[in-house]
Every structure is written in C-alpha cells, then in structure tokens.
C-alpha cells in the first residue's frame, strides 16, 4: 500500500473535520461552555459503544443512527439547561452529562471480552483505516449541515453570544452539532473531536478579532498540524489519532510556557 493511498483519505478527512469543527469551536467558546463538545462527543461515544456491543460495525448506517440518537438526547438536555442558566450552572450540568455517558460506556463493556479494545476505539477511532467512500459520505453530511449554518449564521451567532437566547435556535444548533459529532466520533474518537473543536479556535483568539479571520486561521492551522502529525506518525510508526491529539494539545501548552519564559526574561533584562 502506497503512502498516498494510506494517508490520503485520512488527510482529506482531517480537512473536513478541521473546517466544520473549528466553526463550531468558535461558537462553543462564545457560549462559554467549553466542555459541551466533549460531553456531546461522549454521548455519541456511548451510542457507538452500544452499537459495537450488539455486533454492529462502526460506520454502518445502523451504528450511525444509534450514535446519532444518543447525541440528540444529549442535545435536548443541553437545550433545556440553557433555558435555566440564570438559576443553574450550565458547566456543572455538562460535567454531569459527561460523567453519566462516560460511566455508561464503562458499564457496557465491563463484562465484554473486547471491552478494552472497544473503549479505545471510542476514544481514538480508526482514522488511518478510513476509506475514500467514507470520506465522501462525511463530505455529503457536512455539506448539508454547513448550508444550515450558513443560512442561519446570524441567528446562531446571536444565540451563542447571548443577544438572542431563544430555545429553538439553541435546539437547532445542538441538533446540527449532534449530526457533526455523530459523523466524526466513530471515525476519529472523542479525544480528536475535542482537539479539532477547541485547539484551533482557542489559538485563533490570540491573533484575530473577527469571526471569519479566526475561522480561516483555525482551519488552516488544524490542516497543517494534521498533515505534520500524519506524516510523523507514519514515519515513526505511532498511533495516528493519538499522535494528532498530542500535536494539537502540545502546541498551546508549549506556546504558553514559551510566552511565560519570554516575559520573565524581558523583566530580568
């Protein structure tokens, strides 16, 4: 198998993931509910775990529908808590939902002979083994969802920034979010979904003020980091998804440390 045939589908998938997840990440940061994406991804992972337990193949239509149903249930919960955010902490409830679905996954696989392997799959997926056809399917799903985000972008942004906090826009936002998460969790796992959503958006906030510049920079950064991580994982024979997560999360940590050291040196000099 050539390098292009092995890494090509994975890299194209990363390009798709980078675009739509960076867009959603900016909304998540604006809503100041940073871990809602992690909780939603974990709810989708529970659906994936359930489908694996009953013998369905990850990426099949039946598995996708179960994964989506679980994510949609979580999206309804997040819509309900958004309506009560003046009286109840959204972040606390999001943490509760994350813990709930996380422990459900553990309980599901506790007696399974392949439990550890399945749990690993929910965390890291199977990106390196994705086919061209699966990339095309995800492209079609993301294209439809992107149209919704484009046509209702003003309402979604007003909802995310608190200018208009109507339940129907929150619900539609989370429902579309669920479709995105359900399409990506089974392929790349919970950890990589979180990395694509938060890291590029987080870093773009330091450099740009407008939404579109943050989005374009975040997308570009995610694509470059994905390419470097894919090539490095191939050369050094490392687990692909895990190394991409490492690359994404290592960058903001090293930048923060570098900035702190630089400021210290300036004060000394």
Secondary structure, 3 states (H helix, E strand, C coil): CCHHHHHHHHHHHHHHHHHHHHHHHHHHHHHCCCCHHHHHHHHHHHHHHHHHHCCCCCCCHHHHHHHHHHHHHHHHHHHHHHHCCCCCCHHHHHHHHHHHHHHHHHHHHCCCCCHHHHHHHHHHCCHHHCCHHHHHHHHHHHHHHHHHHHHCHHHHHHHHHCCCCCHHHHHHHHHHHHHHHHHHHHHHHHHHHHHHHHHHHHHHCCCCCCHHHHHHHHHHHHHHHHHHHHHHHHHCCCCHHHHHHHHHHHHHHHHHHHHHHHHHHHHHC
